[in-house]
Amino acid sequence: MTRTHVKERTEELTSEMDEAQKTAIRILANDLHRLNQAVMKAVETGLSVELQRTARHHSEGGYWGDLLMPIIVKQKAA
């Protein structure tokens, strides 16, 4: 899926959301962007990073979200 298709799909999905949901999605997207930048920075310093699901948060109505924890590995010098 190209970036354009992702944007179109995102806009289609968010058109059915209320303002609180749209705000939550924007905050999540911004935080994920910062997380991705932090992962890339850690990799550039010589670390390997794996994100693992450690739990799943549930709320009323059957909604859920995965909670993550980083697994960090430092490579041994060759």
PENOR-V629714 format. One record per residue. N is the residue number from 0. PSI is psi in degrees with one decimal (NA if undefined). OMEGA is omega in whole degrees, 0 to 359 (NA if undefined). Layout:
{{N	PSI	OMEGA} {N	PSI	OMEGA}}
This chain:
{{0	126.6	181} {1	165.4	181} {2	-38.6	179} {3	-43.2	179} {4	-37.2	178} {5	-44.9	180} {6	-44.5	179} {7	-43.3	180} {8	-40.8	179} {9	-44.7	179} {10	-38.7	179} {11	-44.8	181} {12	-41.0	183} {13	-16.0	179} {14	-20.0	180} {15	7.0	182} {16	152.2	175} {17	174.7	186} {18	-38.0	179} {19	-40.1	178} {20	-42.2	178} {21	-40.8	178} {22	-44.2	179} {23	-39.6	179} {24	-41.8	179} {25	-43.3	178} {26	-45.2	179} {27	-45.2	180} {28	-43.4	179} {29	-44.0	180} {30	-37.3	177} {31	-37.1	177} {32	-45.7	178} {33	-39.2	177} {34	-46.0	179} {35	-39.7	177} {36	-40.7	179} {37	-39.2	177} {38	-46.6	180} {39	-41.0	179} {40	-43.3	179} {41	-41.5	179} {42	-42.4	181} {43	-22.4	179} {44	-0.4	177} {45	22.7	178} {46	150.5	170} {47	139.1	185} {48	127.7	174} {49	132.6	176} {50	123.2	180} {51	142.6	174} {52	126.8	179} {53	-20.6	181} {54	170.0	175} {55	123.8	179} {56	130.9	180} {57	147.5	173} {58	174.8	179} {59	150.2	178} {60	3.4	177} {61	11.3	179} {62	148.6	181} {63	161.7	176} {64	143.6	180} {65	138.2	175} {66	138.0	188} {67	155.4	174} {68	136.1	179} {69	139.7	170} {70	118.0	186} {71	133.1	178} {72	126.1	174} {73	124.3	180} {74	143.0	176} {75	143.1	178} {76	138.8	182} {77	NA	NA}}
